[in-house]
């Protein structure tokens, strides 16, 4: 399939989806009876979704092993808008101004990405719309959409249940801890996205010792090492970190953060497994495991929150992430290989020498992008 046809069809699908999401956000705000100010802010912030189609060139950059351009665009917009937020805060600007700034950040990131794509990716003039391609993308992508919704539901359900079962104070402490923990999830995502074309190359090569199995073992080892490297020190320094970031009023967030951050180990592994499922056309399994994790999260919240409050919700989130990513692999025969590979990755401290050789190979022999590889990734 010509890249221009894929990019053009993706642009149209994202445009339709962003319009629908923006309308749903405005309708939900009205139905929930938000205050006029809250409704205005919700509508303004939802407009940032309309900038999503501008990120289409980013998919080409990822497929071409040029993710740095996407990072430059999004991080550049983040830095500029963060400085503007500080300036608005010093001026005492109203909350509506910050809402409009969120829209500006999304637009700025998209515009920078489009500018960087000139001469480096098929431009909008080359984009074409294809109905068969749209049907194919929707057919293959709906499990990703549904699993994303299930994961979002699981991460937000604990906050809703915590508010109902333990009160707003506990929910506030939990939210402060979770925000910091979730922020760190950007790191494994960025690494795995940059290595995704190499994963496709390993899948297509399928050579003994250098094929997809060896690549995924090295990737799981890398993700486990990253998760442990973050979770261990942060769990030990959670209380002073929470106090330094949020103030002494949020010191109680420290133990919550110390528990919740261990879910990052399984999140790192889950990011790698999701890309493997995408490469092997196993996205329905991603949906099934996400639904299983959401169910476990809700059940454990009902059991642990009344007894342990926000700390119980944190441990429920860790257990749910472990079930979603790791335990569920033992339940489906098609996921037995990831189960064995992740089991070896979790035993990383016992096999450092062999794991190090595999992880080093991920970066030692970068994959040169070709037209065939680019089409396979997109």
QUIFEN-V364654 format. One record per pair of residues at least 12 apart in sequence whose C-alpha atoms are under 10 Angstrom apart, sorted by the first residue. I is the first residue (numbers start at 1). GAP is how many residues later the second one is. D is the distance in whole Angstrom. If there is no record, write none. Layout:
I:GAP:D ; I:GAP:D
//
This chain:
1:132:9 ; 1:374:7 ; 1:375:9 ; 1:377:10 ; 2:124:10 ; 2:125:9 ; 2:126:9 ; 2:369:10 ; 2:373:8 ; 3:57:8 ; 3:118:9 ; 3:119:7 ; 3:123:9 ; 3:124:8 ; 3:125:9 ; 3:368:9 ; 3:371:8 ; 3:372:7 ; 3:375:8 ; 4:56:10 ; 4:117:9 ; 4:118:6 ; 4:119:8 ; 4:120:8 ; 4:121:9 ; 4:122:5 ; 4:123:4 ; 4:124:6 ; 4:125:9 ; 5:117:10 ; 5:121:8 ; 5:122:6 ; 5:123:5 ; 5:124:6 ; 5:125:6 ; 5:126:10 ; 5:128:8 ; 5:129:10 ; 6:50:10 ; 6:54:10 ; 6:121:8 ; 6:122:8 ; 6:123:8 ; 6:124:8 ; 6:127:7 ; 6:128:8 ; 6:131:9 ; 6:369:9 ; 6:372:8 ; 7:46:10 ; 7:49:7 ; 7:50:8 ; 7:52:8 ; 7:53:8 ; 7:115:8 ; 7:116:9 ; 7:117:9 ; 7:119:9 ; 7:120:6 ; 7:121:8 ; 7:122:8 ; 7:371:9 ; 8:45:10 ; 8:48:9 ; 8:114:10 ; 8:115:10 ; 8:116:7 ; 8:117:9 ; 8:118:8 ; 8:119:4 ; 8:120:5 ; 8:121:5 ; 8:122:8 ; 8:125:10 ; 8:126:10 ; 9:47:10 ; 9:118:8 ; 9:119:7 ; 9:120:5 ; 9:121:6 ; 9:122:8 ; 9:123:10 ; 9:124:7 ; 9:125:6 ; 9:126:10 ; 9:128:9 ; 10:43:8 ; 10:46:7 ; 10:49:10 ; 10:117:10 ; 10:118:10 ; 10:119:8 ; 10:120:10 ; 10:123:9 ; 10:124:7 ; 10:127:8 ; 10:128:10 ; 11:41:9 ; 11:42:5 ; 11:43:8 ; 11:44:9 ; 11:45:6 ; 11:46:9 ; 11:113:9 ; 11:116:9 ; 11:117:10 ; 11:118:9 ; 12:41:8 ; 12:116:10 ; 12:117:8 ; 12:118:10 ; 12:122:9 ; 13:40:8 ; 13:116:10 ; 13:121:7 ; 13:124:9 ; 13:125:9 ; 14:35:10 ; 14:36:9 ; 14:37:9 ; 14:38:7 ; 14:39:5 ; 14:40:9 ; 14:41:10 ; 14:42:9 ; 15:34:9 ; 15:35:7 ; 15:36:9 ; 15:37:7 ; 15:38:6 ; 15:39:9 ; 16:34:9 ; 16:37:9 ; 17:32:9 ; 17:33:9 ; 17:35:9 ; 17:36:9 ; 18:28:9 ; 18:29:9 ; 18:30:9 ; 18:31:6 ; 18:32:5 ; 18:33:8 ; 18:34:7 ; 18:35:8 ; 19:27:10 ; 19:28:9 ; 19:30:8 ; 19:31:6 ; 20:29:10 ; 20:30:10 ; 21:25:8 ; 21:26:9 ; 21:28:7 ; 21:29:9 ; 22:20:10 ; 22:21:8 ; 22:22:9 ; 22:23:9 ; 22:24:5 ; 22:25:6 ; 22:26:9 ; 22:27:7 ; 22:28:7 ; 23:20:9 ; 23:23:8 ; 23:24:9 ; 24:19:10 ; 24:22:9 ; 25:14:10 ; 25:17:7 ; 25:18:7 ; 25:20:9 ; 25:21:7 ; 25:22:10 ; 26:13:7 ; 26:14:9 ; 26:15:10 ; 26:16:7 ; 26:17:5 ; 26:18:9 ; 26:19:10 ; 26:20:8 ; 26:21:10 ; 27:12:10 ; 27:16:9 ; 28:14:9 ; 29:12:10 ; 29:13:7 ; 29:14:8 ; 30:12:10 ; 30:13:10 ; 37:58:9 ; 37:59:8 ; 38:57:10 ; 38:58:9 ; 40:56:8 ; 40:59:9 ; 41:54:8 ; 41:55:6 ; 41:56:9 ; 41:57:9 ; 41:58:6 ; 41:59:8 ; 42:54:10 ; 42:57:8 ; 43:56:9 ; 44:52:8 ; 44:53:10 ; 44:54:10 ; 44:55:6 ; 44:56:6 ; 44:57:10 ; 44:58:9 ; 44:59:7 ; 45:51:9 ; 45:53:9 ; 45:54:5 ; 45:55:7 ; 45:56:9 ; 45:57:6 ; 45:58:6 ; 45:59:10 ; 45:61:10 ; 46:53:9 ; 46:56:9 ; 46:57:8 ; 47:52:10 ; 47:53:9 ; 47:55:9 ; 47:56:6 ; 47:57:10 ; 47:59:9 ; 47:60:10 ; 48:51:9 ; 48:52:9 ; 48:53:9 ; 48:54:7 ; 48:55:4 ; 48:56:8 ; 48:57:8 ; 48:58:6 ; 48:59:7 ; 49:54:8 ; 49:57:8 ; 49:58:9 ; 50:53:9 ; 50:56:9 ; 50:57:9 ; 51:52:8 ; 51:53:9 ; 51:54:9 ; 51:55:6 ; 51:56:6 ; 51:57:9 ; 51:58:9 ; 51:59:7 ; 51:60:9 ; 52:54:8 ; 52:55:8 ; 52:57:10 ; 52:58:8 ; 53:57:8 ; 54:52:9 ; 54:53:8 ; 54:54:10 ; 54:55:8 ; 54:56:5 ; 54:57:7 ; 54:58:9 ; 54:59:8 ; 54:60:7 ; 55:15:8 ; 55:18:10 ; 55:19:10 ; 55:51:9 ; 55:52:10 ; 55:54:8 ; 55:55:6 ; 55:56:9 ; 55:57:10 ; 55:58:7 ; 55:59:8 ; 56:54:9 ; 56:57:9 ; 56:58:9 ; 56:61:10 ; 56:68:10 ; 57:12:10 ; 57:13:8 ; 57:53:9 ; 57:56:7 ; 57:57:7 ; 57:58:10 ; 57:59:9 ; 57:60:6 ; 57:61:10 ; 57:63:9 ; 57:64:7 ; 57:65:8 ; 57:66:8 ; 57:67:9 ; 58:12:5 ; 58:13:9 ; 58:15:9 ; 58:52:9 ; 58:55:7 ; 58:56:9 ; 58:58:10 ; 58:59:8 ; 58:63:9 ; 59:62:10 ; 59:315:10 ; 59:318:9 ; 59:319:7 ; 60:57:9 ; 60:60:9 ; 60:61:7 ; 60:62:8 ; 60:314:8 ; 60:315:9 ; 60:317:9 ; 60:318:7 ; 61:52:10 ; 61:55:10 ; 61:56:8 ; 61:59:8 ; 61:60:7 ; 61:133:10 ; 61:313:9 ; 61:317:10 ; 62:131:7 ; 62:132:7 ; 62:133:9 ; 62:134:8 ; 62:135:7 ; 62:312:9 ; 62:315:8 ; 62:316:9 ; 63:130:9 ; 63:131:9 ; 63:132:10 ; 63:133:8 ; 63:134:6 ; 63:135:10 ; 63:137:10 ; 63:306:8 ; 63:307:9 ; 63:308:10 ; 63:310:8 ; 63:311:5 ; 63:312:8 ; 63:313:8 ; 63:314:5 ; 63:315:6 ; 64:56:10 ; 64:57:9 ; 64:130:10 ; 64:133:7 ; 64:303:10 ; 64:304:8 ; 64:305:5 ; 64:306:8 ; 64:307:9 ; 64:309:8 ; 64:310:6 ; 64:311:9 ; 64:313:9 ; 64:314:9 ; 65:128:9 ; 65:129:7 ; 65:130:8 ; 65:131:9 ; 65:132:7 ; 65:133:8 ; 65:301:9 ; 65:302:8 ; 65:303:8 ; 65:304:7 ; 65:305:10 ; 65:309:9 ; 66:54:9 ; 66:128:8 ; 66:303:9 ; 67:123:9 ; 67:124:10 ; 67:126:8 ; 67:127:6 ; 67:128:10 ; 68:126:9 ; 69:43:9 ; 69:44:7 ; 69:47:7 ; 69:48:8 ; 69:51:10 ; 70:39:9 ; 70:40:9 ; 70:42:9 ; 70:43:6 ; 70:44:10 ; 70:46:9 ; 70:47:9 ; 71:38:10 ; 71:42:9 ; 71:119:9 ; 72:37:9 ; 72:40:8 ; 72:41:8 ; 72:44:9 ; 73:35:8 ; 73:36:5 ; 73:37:7 ; 73:38:8 ; 73:39:5 ; 73:40:5 ; 73:41:9 ; 73:42:9 ; 73:43:8 ; 74:31:9 ; 74:32:8 ; 74:34:8 ; 74:35:5 ; 74:36:8 ; 74:37:10 ; 74:38:8 ; 74:39:8 ; 75:30:10 ; 75:34:8 ; 76:29:9 ; 76:32:9 ; 76:33:7 ; 76:36:8 ; 77:27:9 ; 77:28:6 ; 77:29:8 ; 77:30:9 ; 77:31:6 ; 77:32:5 ; 77:33:9 ; 77:34:10 ; 77:35:8 ; 78:24:10 ; 78:27:7 ; 78:28:9 ; 78:30:9 ; 78:31:8 ; 79:26:9 ; 80:25:8 ; 80:28:9 ; 81:17:10 ; 81:20:7 ; 81:21:8 ; 81:23:8 ; 81:24:6 ; 81:25:10 ; 81:27:9 ; 82:19:9 ; 82:20:10 ; 82:23:9 ; 84:14:9 ; 84:17:8 ; 85:12:9 ; 85:13:7 ; 85:16:8 ; 85:17:9 ; 88:13:10 ; 140:138:9 ; 140:141:8 ; 140:142:9 ; 140:143:8 ; 140:144:9 ; 141:137:9 ; 141:142:8 ; 141:143:9 ; 142:141:9 ; 142:142:9 ; 142:145:9 ; 143:139:9 ; 143:140:6 ; 143:141:5 ; 143:142:8 ; 143:143:7 ; 143:144:6 ; 143:145:9 ; 144:130:9 ; 144:134:9 ; 144:139:6 ; 144:140:8 ; 144:141:10 ; 144:142:7 ; 144:143:7 ; 145:138:10 ; 145:142:9 ; 146:138:9 ; 146:140:9 ; 146:141:6 ; 146:142:10 ; 146:144:9 ; 146:145:9 ; 147:136:9 ; 147:137:8 ; 147:138:9 ; 147:139:6 ; 147:140:4 ; 147:141:8 ; 147:142:8 ; 147:143:6 ; 147:144:7 ; 148:138:9 ; 148:139:8 ; 148:142:8 ; 148:143:10 ; 149:138:9 ; 149:141:9 ; 149:142:9 ; 150:137:8 ; 150:138:9 ; 150:139:10 ; 150:140:6 ; 150:141:6 ; 150:142:9 ; 150:143:9 ; 150:144:7 ; 150:145:10 ; 151:136:9 ; 151:138:10 ; 151:139:6 ; 151:140:8 ; 151:142:8 ; 151:143:7 ; 151:170:10 ; 151:173:9 ; 152:138:10 ; 152:142:9 ; 153:137:10 ; 153:138:10 ; 153:141:7 ; 153:145:10 ; 154:136:9 ; 154:137:9 ; 154:139:8 ; 154:140:5 ; 154:141:8 ; 154:142:9 ; 154:143:7 ; 154:144:8 ; 154:163:8 ; 154:166:9 ; 154:167:10 ; 155:23:9 ; 155:27:10 ; 155:139:8 ; 155:142:9 ; 155:143:10 ; 155:162:8 ; 155:165:10 ; 155:166:10 ; 156:19:10 ; 157:137:9 ; 157:140:8 ; 157:141:7 ; 157:144:9 ; 158:13:9 ; 158:16:9 ; 158:17:10 ; 158:136:10 ; 158:139:7 ; 158:140:7 ; 158:142:10 ; 158:143:7 ; 158:144:9 ; 158:147:9 ; 158:152:9 ; 158:154:10 ; 158:155:6 ; 158:156:9 ; 158:158:9 ; 158:159:8 ; 159:12:6 ; 159:13:9 ; 159:15:8 ; 159:16:7 ; 159:19:10 ; 159:142:10 ; 159:151:9 ; 159:154:8 ; 161:137:8 ; 161:140:7 ; 161:141:8 ; 161:144:8 ; 161:152:9 ; 162:12:9 ; 162:139:8 ; 162:140:9 ; 162:143:7 ; 162:144:9 ; 162:147:7 ; 162:148:7 ; 162:150:9 ; 162:151:7 ; 163:142:10 ; 163:146:10 ; 163:147:9 ; 164:141:10 ; 165:136:9 ; 165:137:8 ; 165:140:7 ; 165:141:6 ; 165:142:10 ; 165:144:8 ; 165:145:10 ; 166:139:7 ; 166:140:7 ; 166:141:9 ; 166:142:9 ; 166:143:6 ; 166:144:8 ; 167:142:9 ; 167:143:10 ; 169:141:9 ; 170:82:9 ; 170:83:9 ; 170:135:10 ; 170:139:7 ; 170:140:6 ; 170:141:9 ; 170:143:10 ; 171:138:9 ; 171:139:7 ; 171:142:10 ; 172:78:9 ; 172:81:9 ; 172:138:9 ; 173:69:10 ; 173:76:9 ; 173:77:6 ; 173:78:8 ; 173:79:7 ; 173:80:5 ; 173:81:9 ; 173:83:8 ; 173:84:9 ; 173:137:7 ; 173:138:10 ; 174:76:10 ; 174:78:9 ; 174:79:6 ; 174:80:9 ; 174:81:10 ; 174:82:7 ; 174:83:8 ; 174:86:9 ; 174:135:9 ; 174:136:6 ; 174:137:8 ; 174:139:8 ; 174:140:8 ; 175:78:9 ; 175:81:10 ; 175:82:10 ; 175:135:9 ; 176:66:8 ; 176:69:10 ; 176:70:8 ; 176:74:8 ; 176:76:10 ; 176:77:7 ; 176:78:9 ; 176:80:9 ; 176:81:9 ; 177:61:9 ; 177:62:10 ; 177:64:10 ; 177:65:7 ; 177:69:10 ; 177:73:9 ; 177:74:10 ; 177:75:9 ; 177:76:5 ; 177:77:7 ; 177:78:9 ; 177:79:6 ; 177:80:5 ; 177:81:9 ; 177:82:10 ; 177:83:8 ; 177:84:9 ; 177:133:10 ; 177:137:9 ; 178:75:9 ; 178:78:8 ; 178:79:7 ; 178:82:7 ; 178:83:8 ; 178:136:8 ; 178:139:10 ; 179:78:9 ; 180:61:10 ; 180:62:9 ; 180:65:9 ; 180:77:8 ; 180:80:10 ; 180:81:9 ; 181:49:10 ; 181:50:9 ; 181:53:9 ; 181:76:7 ; 181:77:9 ; 181:78:10 ; 181:79:7 ; 181:80:6 ; 181:81:9 ; 181:82:9 ; 181:83:8 ; 182:78:9 ; 182:79:8 ; 182:81:10 ; 182:82:8 ; 182:85:10 ; 184:43:10 ; 184:46:8 ; 184:47:10 ; 184:77:9 ; 184:80:8 ; 185:42:9 ; 185:79:7 ; 185:80:10 ; 185:82:7 ; 185:83:8 ; 185:86:9 ; 186:82:10 ; 187:36:10 ; 187:39:9 ; 187:40:10 ; 187:81:9 ; 188:34:9 ; 188:35:7 ; 188:36:10 ; 188:38:8 ; 188:39:8 ; 188:76:9 ; 188:77:10 ; 188:79:8 ; 188:80:6 ; 188:81:9 ; 188:82:10 ; 188:83:7 ; 188:84:8 ; 189:34:10 ; 189:78:9 ; 189:79:8 ; 189:81:10 ; 189:82:6 ; 189:83:8 ; 189:86:10 ; 190:81:10 ; 191:28:10 ; 191:31:10 ; 191:32:9 ; 191:77:10 ; 191:80:10 ; 191:81:9 ; 192:27:8 ; 192:30:10 ; 192:31:9 ; 192:76:9 ; 192:79:7 ; 192:80:6 ; 192:81:10 ; 192:82:10 ; 192:83:8 ; 193:78:9 ; 193:79:9 ; 193:82:8 ; 195:24:9 ; 195:77:10 ; 195:80:10 ; 195:167:8 ; 195:168:9 ; 195:171:9 ; 195:172:9 ; 196:76:9 ; 196:79:7 ; 196:80:9 ; 196:82:10 ; 196:83:9 ; 196:181:8 ; 197:82:10 ; 197:169:10 ; 197:170:7 ; 197:171:9 ; 197:172:8 ; 197:176:7 ; 197:177:8 ; 197:179:9 ; 197:180:6 ; 197:181:9 ; 198:14:10 ; 198:17:9 ; 198:164:8 ; 198:165:10 ; 198:167:9 ; 198:168:7 ; 198:169:6 ; 198:170:9 ; 198:171:9 ; 198:175:9 ; 198:179:10 ; 199:12:9 ; 199:13:7 ; 199:14:10 ; 199:16:7 ; 199:17:8 ; 199:20:9 ; 199:73:10 ; 199:76:8 ; 199:77:8 ; 199:80:8 ; 199:163:10 ; 199:168:9 ; 199:178:9 ; 200:12:8 ; 200:75:10 ; 200:76:9 ; 200:78:10 ; 200:79:7 ; 200:80:9 ; 200:167:10 ; 200:173:7 ; 200:174:9 ; 200:176:7 ; 200:177:7 ; 201:14:10 ; 201:166:7 ; 201:167:9 ; 201:168:9 ; 201:171:10 ; 201:172:7 ; 201:173:10 ; 201:175:9 ; 201:176:9 ; 202:12:9 ; 202:13:7 ; 202:14:9 ; 202:165:9 ; 203:12:9 ; 203:13:10 ; 203:73:9 ; 203:76:8 ; 203:77:8 ; 204:169:9 ; 204:172:9 ; 210:148:10 ; 210:151:10 ; 212:64:9 ; 213:124:8 ; 213:125:9 ; 213:128:8 ; 214:127:9 ; 214:144:8 ; 215:143:8 ; 215:144:9 ; 215:146:9 ; 215:147:7 ; 216:56:8 ; 216:57:8 ; 216:59:10 ; 216:60:8 ; 216:121:10 ; 216:122:8 ; 216:125:8 ; 216:126:9 ; 216:142:10 ; 216:143:10 ; 216:146:10 ; 217:120:10 ; 217:121:8 ; 217:123:9 ; 217:124:6 ; 217:125:8 ; 217:126:10 ; 217:127:8 ; 217:128:7 ; 217:138:8 ; 217:141:8 ; 217:142:9 ; 218:123:9 ; 218:127:8 ; 218:136:9 ; 218:137:7 ; 218:138:8 ; 218:139:8 ; 218:140:5 ; 218:141:5 ; 218:142:8 ; 218:143:8 ; 218:144:7 ; 219:49:10 ; 219:50:9 ; 219:53:7 ; 219:54:9 ; 219:122:10 ; 219:123:10 ; 219:126:9 ; 219:136:10 ; 219:139:8 ; 219:140:7 ; 219:142:10 ; 219:143:8 ; 220:48:8 ; 220:49:6 ; 220:50:9 ; 220:51:9 ; 220:52:7 ; 220:53:8 ; 220:118:9 ; 220:121:7 ; 220:122:6 ; 220:123:9 ; 220:124:9 ; 220:125:6 ; 220:126:9 ; 220:128:10 ; 220:135:10 ; 220:139:9 ; 221:48:9 ; 221:120:8 ; 221:121:8 ; 221:122:10 ; 221:123:8 ; 221:124:5 ; 221:125:8 ; 221:126:9 ; 221:127:7 ; 221:130:10 ; 221:131:9 ; 221:133:10 ; 221:134:6 ; 221:135:8 ; 221:137:8 ; 221:138:7 ; 222:46:9 ; 222:47:9 ; 222:50:10 ; 222:123:8 ; 222:126:9 ; 222:133:8 ; 222:134:9 ; 222:136:9 ; 222:137:6 ; 222:138:9 ; 222:140:9 ; 223:41:10 ; 223:42:7 ; 223:43:9 ; 223:44:9 ; 223:45:5 ; 223:46:6 ; 223:47:9 ; 223:48:9 ; 223:49:7 ; 223:119:10 ; 223:122:8 ; 223:123:10 ; 223:136:10 ; 224:40:9 ; 224:41:6 ; 224:42:8 ; 224:43:9 ; 224:44:7 ; 224:45:6 ; 224:118:8 ; 224:120:10 ; 224:121:6 ; 224:122:6 ; 224:123:9 ; 224:124:7 ; 225:40:8 ; 225:43:9 ; 225:44:10 ; 225:120:8 ; 225:121:9 ; 225:123:7 ; 225:124:9 ; 225:127:10 ; 225:130:10 ; 225:131:10 ; 225:134:10 ; 226:38:9 ; 226:39:8 ; 226:42:8 ; 226:43:10 ; 227:34:9 ; 227:35:8 ; 227:36:9 ; 227:37:6 ; 227:38:4 ; 227:39:8 ; 227:40:8 ; 227:41:6 ; 227:42:8 ; 228:33:10 ; 228:34:8 ; 228:36:8 ; 228:37:6 ; 228:38:10 ; 228:40:10 ; 228:118:9 ; 228:120:10 ; 229:36:9 ; 230:31:8 ; 230:32:9 ; 230:34:8 ; 230:35:8 ; 231:26:10 ; 231:27:8 ; 231:28:9 ; 231:29:9 ; 231:30:6 ; 231:31:5 ; 231:32:8 ; 231:33:7 ; 231:34:7 ; 232:26:9 ; 232:29:9 ; 232:30:8 ; 232:33:10 ; 233:25:9 ; 234:20:10 ; 234:23:8 ; 234:24:7 ; 234:25:10 ; 234:27:7 ; 234:28:9 ; 235:19:8 ; 235:20:8 ; 235:21:9 ; 235:22:7 ; 235:23:4 ; 235:24:7 ; 235:25:9 ; 235:26:7 ; 235:27:8 ; 236:18:9 ; 236:19:9 ; 236:21:10 ; 236:22:7 ; 237:17:8 ; 237:18:10 ; 237:20:9 ; 237:21:8 ; 238:13:9 ; 238:14:10 ; 238:15:8 ; 238:16:5 ; 238:17:7 ; 238:18:8 ; 238:19:6 ; 238:20:5 ; 238:21:9 ; 238:23:9 ; 239:12:6 ; 239:13:7 ; 239:14:7 ; 239:15:4 ; 239:16:7 ; 239:17:9 ; 239:18:8 ; 239:19:8 ; 240:13:10 ; 240:14:7 ; 241:12:9 ; 241:13:7 ; 241:16:9 ; 242:12:6 ; 242:13:9 ; 242:14:10 ; 242:15:8 ; 242:16:10 ; 252:58:10 ; 252:59:10 ; 253:57:9 ; 253:58:9 ; 254:57:10 ; 255:55:9 ; 255:56:7 ; 255:59:9 ; 256:53:10 ; 256:54:7 ; 256:55:5 ; 256:56:9 ; 256:57:9 ; 256:58:6 ; 256:59:8 ; 257:54:9 ; 257:57:8 ; 258:53:9 ; 258:56:9 ; 258:57:10 ; 259:52:7 ; 259:53:9 ; 259:54:10 ; 259:55:6 ; 259:56:6 ; 259:57:10 ; 259:58:9 ; 259:59:8 ; 260:51:8 ; 260:52:10 ; 260:53:9 ; 260:54:5 ; 260:55:6 ; 260:56:9 ; 260:57:7 ; 260:58:6 ; 260:59:10 ; 261:53:9 ; 261:54:10 ; 261:56:10 ; 261:57:8 ; 262:52:9 ; 262:53:9 ; 262:55:10 ; 262:56:7 ; 262:57:10 ; 262:59:10 ; 262:60:10 ; 263:51:9 ; 263:52:9 ; 263:53:10 ; 263:54:7 ; 263:55:4 ; 263:56:8 ; 263:57:9 ; 263:58:6 ; 263:59:7 ; 264:54:8 ; 264:57:9 ; 264:58:10 ; 265:53:9 ; 265:56:9 ; 265:57:9 ; 265:60:10 ; 265:81:9 ; 266:52:8 ; 266:53:9 ; 266:54:10 ; 266:55:6 ; 266:56:6 ; 266:57:9 ; 266:58:9 ; 266:59:6 ; 266:60:7 ; 266:76:9 ; 266:80:9 ; 267:51:9 ; 267:54:7 ; 267:55:8 ; 267:57:9 ; 267:58:7 ; 267:59:10 ; 268:57:9 ; 269:53:10 ; 269:56:7 ; 269:57:8 ; 269:69:10 ; 269:73:7 ; 269:76:9 ; 269:77:9 ; 270:16:10 ; 270:51:8 ; 270:52:9 ; 270:54:8 ; 270:55:5 ; 270:56:8 ; 270:72:10 ; 271:54:9 ; 272:53:10 ; 272:66:10 ; 273:13:9 ; 273:52:8 ; 273:53:9 ; 273:62:10 ; 273:65:7 ; 273:66:10 ; 273:69:9 ; 274:12:7 ; 274:51:9 ; 276:62:9 ; 277:58:9 ; 277:61:10 ; 278:99:10 ; 279:97:9 ; 279:98:8 ; 282:52:9 ; 282:53:9 ; 285:43:10 ; 285:44:9 ; 285:47:8 ; 285:49:9 ; 285:50:8 ; 286:38:9 ; 286:39:9 ; 287:37:10 ; 288:36:9 ; 288:40:9 ; 288:44:10 ; 289:32:10 ; 289:34:8 ; 289:35:5 ; 289:36:7 ; 289:37:9 ; 289:38:9 ; 289:39:6 ; 289:40:8 ; 289:42:10 ; 289:43:10 ; 290:30:9 ; 290:31:9 ; 290:33:9 ; 290:34:6 ; 290:35:8 ; 290:38:9 ; 291:33:8 ; 292:28:8 ; 292:29:10 ; 292:31:8 ; 292:32:6 ; 292:36:8 ; 293:24:9 ; 293:26:9 ; 293:27:5 ; 293:28:6 ; 293:29:8 ; 293:30:6 ; 293:31:5 ; 293:32:8 ; 293:34:10 ; 293:35:8 ; 294:23:9 ; 294:26:7 ; 294:27:9 ; 294:29:9 ; 294:30:8 ; 295:25:8 ; 295:29:10 ; 296:20:8 ; 296:21:9 ; 296:23:8 ; 296:24:6 ; 296:25:9 ; 296:27:8 ; 296:28:9 ; 297:16:9 ; 297:17:10 ; 297:18:9 ; 297:19:6 ; 297:20:6 ; 297:21:9 ; 297:22:7 ; 297:23:5 ; 297:24:8 ; 297:26:9 ; 297:27:10 ; 298:15:10 ; 298:18:8 ; 298:19:9 ; 298:22:9 ; 299:17:9 ; 299:21:10 ; 300:12:8 ; 300:13:8 ; 300:15:9 ; 300:16:5 ; 300:17:8 ; 300:19:8 ; 300:20:8 ; 301:12:6 ; 301:13:9 ; 301:14:9 ; 301:15:6 ; 301:16:8 ; 301:19:10 ; 302:14:9 ; 303:13:9 ; 304:12:7 ; 325:13:9 ; 325:14:9 ; 325:17:9 ; 326:12:8 ; 326:13:6 ; 326:14:10 ; 326:16:7 ; 326:17:8 ; 327:12:8 ; 327:16:10 ; 329:13:9
//
